Amino acid sequence: MPVPNTYTKPLTMEQVRKLRGILEQRGFTFEKKEWAIFAAKKDSVNVVVYEKGPKVVVQGRGLGEFVEFILEPEVLGVAELGYEEVTQPEMYAPHFGIDESGKGDFFGPLVIAGVYTDAEIARELIAAGVQDSKAIGSDAKIRSLAEVVRSTPGVAYEIVSLGPERYNHLYGEAGNLNRLLAWGHSTVIEQLLKQRPDCPRALSDQFAHESVLKKALGPGGKKIQLDQRTKGESDVAVAAASILARERFIDWMAEASARLGIALPRGATIVKPVAKQILAARGVDFLPRVCKVHFKTYREVMGLPPLDKPVNRWTKRKA
């Protein structure tokens, strides 16, 4: 089995400290990197430990040797590289991976994507370096990997993109984000089943009780096995879905920023000045066309009191 060009693995904080000590002993050079606990490199190996997770990402020509002889035996205590089909057989069995982008961003859409993989597709995507989009800081890399996903023989994919206006309307009816996510996930699953009707299983990151998603599925999806787990993006089908969802999100943000002549920031922590700028330039009716109005930032910018708990108007929605 070919060695992937990117290796990603979750770590405990104890493992993070142990890895840093090992890298220091072996003469790695450390540097600062956004969103990372640390980044280090030596010869043909680059190692980044990201805050979220935390997780380690290894890249470079020396990846295979580093993972096999240092990271796995000395830090992780496993021997998996090259044995994934034995240690993670479910990742190579036919299934859908579902993931989303934009749910934590004040500006922009919510995008939910799904990708079908089997053993051959999984091998191709892993070898190409497909990984969780949150571990990729470059938009160019996201777009490049998205093209890899779409062009891989045998892949099937589906994307549901809810622009802010539609998102705000559906959120108002759903009453909370989990119900809206369940509707989006179920829509993607049912559309994928039209392309791969014999697929037995769908996997996503944990976001709600399984019953919430089952309730949202229509007749076409009732028989499929639904699995949710934390760190679902470690599965290559879910990682591929995260790449497609992220690409659609960043493309929307880029196009909207160009139309507005204002760079829309990502995330939810540095958005208020831009929201006020848009409000002053375009008025109260325009802001909901580019942002998610249930965020408390919206009411703060608008000078409105805190919102009461929303009422669920969905007993059941059809995709």
C-alpha distance (Angstrom), angle and dihedral (degrees) to the residues before:
residue distance angle dihedral
M1 . . .
P2 3.85 . .
V3 3.79 118.0 .
P4 3.84 111.0 -111.4
N5 3.79 118.5 -120.3
T6 3.82 90.2 -129.8
Y7 3.79 128.2 41.2
T8 3.82 120.9 -166.8
K9 3.79 128.2 -176.7
P10 3.83 135.2 163.2
L11 3.81 116.3 -116.4
T12 3.77 137.2 -162.6
M13 3.81 117.2 -127.6
E14 3.81 88.6 -108.4
Q15 3.82 88.9 55.8
V16 3.81 90.1 47.9
R17 3.81 90.7 56.0
K18 3.79 91.9 44.7
L19 3.81 92.3 50.1
R20 3.78 92.5 50.1
G21 3.80 91.0 51.7
I22 3.81 91.2 50.5
L23 3.80 92.2 49.2
E24 3.81 91.4 48.9
Q25 3.80 90.7 51.0
R26 3.79 91.1 50.2
G27 3.79 94.7 51.4
F28 3.79 101.6 -107.1
T29 3.80 116.6 166.0
F30 3.81 114.0 -124.6
E31 3.80 127.6 -146.3
K32 3.79 137.8 172.1
K33 3.78 118.6 -100.3
E34 3.80 129.6 179.6
W35 3.82 114.4 -99.1
A36 3.81 90.5 5.7
I37 3.80 131.5 117.8
F38 3.79 86.1 -149.6
A39 3.78 142.4 -25.4
A40 3.78 124.8 -151.4
K41 3.79 138.1 176.3
K42 3.75 140.7 -173.5
D43 3.79 130.3 171.2
S44 3.81 105.8 -38.6
V45 3.81 99.3 -14.5
N46 3.82 128.0 91.5
V47 3.81 118.6 -171.1
V48 3.82 124.2 -171.4
V49 3.80 124.8 177.8
Y50 3.80 109.5 -161.0
E51 3.80 123.9 -150.6
K52 3.78 93.8 -131.5
G53 3.78 107.7 81.0
P54 2.96 87.4 -10.8
K55 3.78 97.3 -104.3
V56 3.79 137.5 168.6
V57 3.80 122.6 -132.4
V58 3.82 118.4 -165.7
Q59 3.80 123.8 -169.1
G60 3.79 138.4 165.7
R61 3.79 139.8 73.0
G62 3.78 91.2 -69.3
L63 3.82 93.4 55.4
G64 3.80 96.6 109.4
E65 3.79 96.2 50.9
F66 3.82 93.1 42.9
V67 3.81 94.2 50.3
E68 3.80 95.7 41.4
F69 3.80 98.5 45.1
I70 3.82 104.9 26.5
L71 3.81 116.6 15.9
E72 3.79 100.2 40.8
P73 3.82 101.3 40.2
E74 3.82 99.1 33.8
V75 3.82 102.4 35.1
L76 3.81 112.1 14.6
G77 3.80 98.6 33.4
V78 3.81 92.7 -140.5
A79 3.79 139.0 100.7
E80 3.80 106.3 -141.6
L81 3.81 111.3 128.7
G82 3.78 106.2 108.3
Y83 3.82 91.0 11.1
E84 3.79 99.2 73.0
E85 3.78 94.0 118.2
V86 3.81 88.2 58.4
T87 3.81 98.5 40.1
Q88 3.83 97.0 37.1
P89 3.82 105.9 27.3
E90 3.82 92.4 155.6
M91 3.82 90.2 65.3
Y92 3.80 89.9 60.9
A93 3.79 96.4 45.1
P94 3.83 117.1 93.3
H95 3.80 110.7 -84.1
F96 3.79 145.7 131.6
G97 3.79 121.0 -106.9
I98 3.82 116.3 -154.5
D99 3.79 128.0 -166.8
E100 3.79 139.8 152.4
S101 3.78 141.4 -143.6
G102 3.79 131.5 -157.1
K103 3.81 101.1 32.6
G104 3.81 91.8 118.6
D105 3.80 95.2 41.1
F106 3.80 120.2 98.3
F107 3.79 93.1 -153.8
G108 3.78 124.6 49.1
P109 3.77 139.3 23.8
L110 3.76 135.0 -48.0
V111 3.80 107.6 -117.7
I112 3.80 123.6 -167.3
A113 3.79 119.9 -172.4
G114 3.77 135.8 -179.0
V115 3.82 131.3 -162.7
Y116 3.80 130.2 -167.6
T117 3.80 117.1 -142.2
D118 3.79 137.7 172.7
A119 3.81 130.6 -179.0
E120 3.81 96.6 -73.5
I121 3.80 94.0 44.0
A122 3.82 91.4 46.8
R123 3.81 91.2 53.3
E124 3.81 91.4 50.3
L125 3.80 94.1 48.3
I126 3.81 93.9 46.3
A127 3.80 91.7 49.0
A128 3.82 89.4 50.2
G129 3.80 91.4 55.1
V130 3.80 99.6 -108.7
Q131 3.81 108.1 169.6
D132 3.79 141.6 149.7
S133 3.81 107.9 -48.9
K134 3.82 90.8 -135.3
A135 3.81 88.7 68.7
I136 3.82 91.0 57.1
G137 3.79 117.7 83.1
S138 3.81 98.5 -179.1
D139 3.81 122.7 83.7
A140 3.79 88.8 -157.7
K141 3.81 89.9 56.9
I142 3.81 91.0 48.7
R143 3.80 90.7 53.2
S144 3.79 92.4 45.4
L145 3.80 93.1 51.6
A146 3.80 91.4 44.3
E147 3.80 88.6 58.4
V148 3.81 89.2 49.5
V149 3.81 90.3 53.4
R150 3.81 93.9 48.2
S151 3.81 94.0 46.7
T152 3.82 98.1 46.1
P153 3.84 108.7 113.4
G154 3.79 113.4 -108.5
V155 3.80 96.2 17.5
A156 3.79 119.1 135.0
Y157 3.79 120.3 -169.0
E158 3.79 140.8 175.6
I159 3.82 131.3 -168.4
V160 3.80 130.1 -163.4
S161 3.80 113.8 -168.1
L162 3.79 120.1 -171.2
G163 3.78 110.9 -164.9
P164 3.81 115.3 -149.6
E165 3.81 96.0 -94.5
R166 3.79 94.0 51.7
Y167 3.79 91.5 38.8
N168 3.80 91.4 54.1
H169 3.80 91.6 49.0
L170 3.81 94.4 48.5
Y171 3.79 93.1 43.0
G172 3.79 88.9 53.8
E173 3.80 89.8 54.4
A174 3.81 96.1 41.5
G175 3.79 95.2 48.5
N176 3.81 95.9 -146.0
L177 3.78 141.5 34.2
N178 3.81 96.8 -110.4
R179 3.80 92.8 60.3
L180 3.79 90.5 47.7
L181 3.81 91.1 48.8
A182 3.80 90.0 48.8
W183 3.80 90.0 53.3
G184 3.81 91.0 49.2
H185 3.80 94.1 46.4
S186 3.80 92.0 47.4
T187 3.80 91.4 49.4
V188 3.80 91.0 52.4
I189 3.82 92.3 46.8
E190 3.78 93.5 50.2
Q191 3.81 92.5 48.1
L192 3.81 90.7 49.1
L193 3.81 90.3 50.3
K194 3.79 88.2 60.8
Q195 3.82 87.2 61.1
R196 3.82 98.0 37.1
P197 3.82 105.5 22.6
D198 3.81 93.9 170.1
C199 3.81 95.6 56.0
P200 3.82 105.5 126.4
R201 3.80 102.8 -163.0
A202 3.81 145.9 34.0
L203 3.80 124.9 -160.6
S204 3.80 129.2 -164.9
D205 3.77 139.7 160.5
Q206 3.80 114.0 -84.4
F207 3.81 110.9 -90.2
A208 3.81 108.0 139.6
H209 3.77 142.7 -1.1
E210 3.81 111.8 -65.5
S211 3.82 90.4 -117.0
V212 3.82 90.4 64.6
L213 3.80 91.1 58.8
K214 3.81 94.4 40.5
K215 3.79 90.2 53.0
A216 3.79 90.9 53.0
L217 3.81 94.3 52.4
G218 3.78 118.5 98.3
P219 3.81 124.8 -138.8
G220 3.81 92.3 -78.6
G221 3.78 93.1 61.6
K222 3.79 102.9 38.0
K223 3.82 95.0 98.1
I224 3.79 99.2 48.7
Q225 3.81 118.1 103.4
L226 3.80 109.8 -113.7
D227 3.79 118.1 -152.4
Q228 3.80 127.3 -179.8
R229 3.77 125.8 -178.8
T230 3.76 139.2 163.8
K231 3.81 113.6 -98.6
G232 3.80 88.6 20.8
E233 3.81 88.8 161.2
S234 3.82 88.9 77.7
D235 3.82 84.1 79.0
V236 3.80 109.0 85.0
A237 3.83 94.5 -135.1
V238 3.81 90.7 54.5
A239 3.81 90.1 44.1
A240 3.81 90.0 52.0
A241 3.80 89.9 50.3
S242 3.79 89.9 50.4
I243 3.82 89.3 54.1
L244 3.82 93.4 52.0
A245 3.80 92.5 45.3
R246 3.80 92.1 48.6
E247 3.79 92.5 49.1
R248 3.81 91.6 53.8
F249 3.82 90.2 47.7
I250 3.81 96.5 49.8
D251 3.82 91.3 44.8
W252 3.82 90.7 53.7
M253 3.79 91.0 48.3
A254 3.79 92.5 49.1
E255 3.81 93.4 48.7
A256 3.82 93.5 45.5
S257 3.80 91.7 48.1
A258 3.80 90.5 51.3
R259 3.82 92.3 50.0
L260 3.80 92.7 47.6
G261 3.77 96.4 41.6
I262 3.82 85.9 -132.6
A263 3.80 124.3 103.8
L264 3.81 106.5 -123.2
P265 3.81 109.2 -143.6
R266 3.77 121.7 -134.8
G267 3.78 124.3 -126.0
A268 3.79 126.4 26.9
T269 3.81 107.0 -90.4
I270 3.83 105.4 73.4
V271 3.79 100.1 32.1
K272 3.80 104.3 96.7
P273 3.84 98.4 83.9
V274 3.80 91.2 51.0
A275 3.81 91.7 45.8
K276 3.81 89.4 53.5
Q277 3.78 90.1 47.9
I278 3.81 91.8 52.9
L279 3.80 91.1 45.1
A280 3.80 91.4 53.1
A281 3.80 93.5 45.4
R282 3.81 101.3 39.5
G283 3.81 107.1 20.7
V284 3.78 136.9 -123.9
D285 3.80 95.5 -60.2
F286 3.78 94.5 56.9
L287 3.81 103.4 53.0
P288 3.85 95.0 71.2
R289 3.81 87.8 57.6
V290 3.81 90.4 68.9
C291 3.82 105.6 26.9
K292 3.80 143.0 50.5
V293 3.78 106.5 -105.0
H294 3.83 97.6 -157.9
F295 3.81 90.1 69.7
K296 3.79 109.7 102.3
T297 3.82 87.7 -128.3
Y298 3.80 89.6 71.1
R299 3.78 93.9 56.8
E300 3.79 91.4 43.9
V301 3.79 91.6 52.8
M302 3.80 91.0 45.9
G303 3.81 92.3 47.7
L304 3.82 92.0 -120.4
P305 3.82 127.3 146.1
P306 3.82 119.1 -106.1
L307 3.79 113.2 -72.7
D308 3.80 120.9 -109.0
K309 3.79 117.0 -120.8
P310 3.83 107.1 -71.1
V311 3.77 120.0 -112.1
N312 3.81 118.9 -122.7
R313 3.80 109.2 -124.1
W314 3.80 93.9 174.0
T315 3.76 116.7 92.1
K316 3.80 86.1 159.8
R317 3.79 134.3 -20.1
K318 3.73 127.7 -160.9
A319 3.79 117.9 -133.1
